[in-house]
């Protein structure tokens, strides 16, 4: 593969990573908004509803942690790609 081809592949990969990061950050913002909404609702006075809200909040927090991990891993991959492109 020529240097021009390698540069084109690196540029394409960088663009794909940026799109992925934008999507992950958007989804993170959506989850954060859902958490705020749930916390702002307060107690319903109904045990079942409050339990469902508590469980939903826990699941959203778990999803948020997973997205944070994906963002970190993707940003690390992007830094590695930039480093490799700089060395080429």
N, C-alpha and C positions, 0 to 999 in steps of 0.2 A: 504494500500500500504506500502510495506516495505521501510526501509531507503535506501536500495540499489536501489529499483525501483524509489524512489523519486530522488535520485542522478542521475540516468540514464535519467529521464525525464528532470531534470534541465540542464544536459549536452546537451541533444538534443535541448532544447529550446535555450540555449546559442549559440549553433552552428548555428541554424536557424537565430537568430538575427544577428550574425556576417555576414552570407551570405547576409542577407537583407541590412545591413549597407554597405557592399562592393558594392552591386548593386546600392544603392542610391548614394553613392559617385561617382561611375562611371557615372551614369546618370547626376549628378551635373556637373562633369567635361565636359561632352559632351555639356551640355547647355551653360556652360561658354565659351567653344570654339566657339559655334554658335554665341553667343553674340559678341565675339571678331571679328569673321568673318564679321558679319553684320556691325559693327562699322568701320571696316577697309575698307569697300567698298566705302564709301563716297557717294556723291550725284550722281544719274544717269542722272540728268537733266530732267527726266520725272516725272511729278507730281504723276501719278498713281503708278509707281514703287516705288518711294520714300515713298509714303503713305503706300504701302504694307510692305515695309521694316520696317517702323516705327511701324506699327501694329504688325508685327511679333516679333520685338524686345520687345514690351510691353508684348506680350503673353509669350515669352520665359522668361522674367523677372518674370512674375507672376508664371510660372511653377517652376522657380528657387526658389522663395520664398516658394512655397508649398513643394518642396523637402527639403529645409532647415528646415521647420517645421517637416516634417517626420523624418529627421535625428535626430533632437533634441528629438522628442518623443521616437524614437527607442533607442537612447542612454540612455534616462531616464529609459526606461523599462529594458534595460540591466543592468544598475546600480542597480535597484530594485531587479532584479533576482539574481545578485551577492550578494547583501546584504542579501536576503532571504536564499541563499545557505550557506552563512557564518554563519547564525544564526541556521541553521538546525543541 
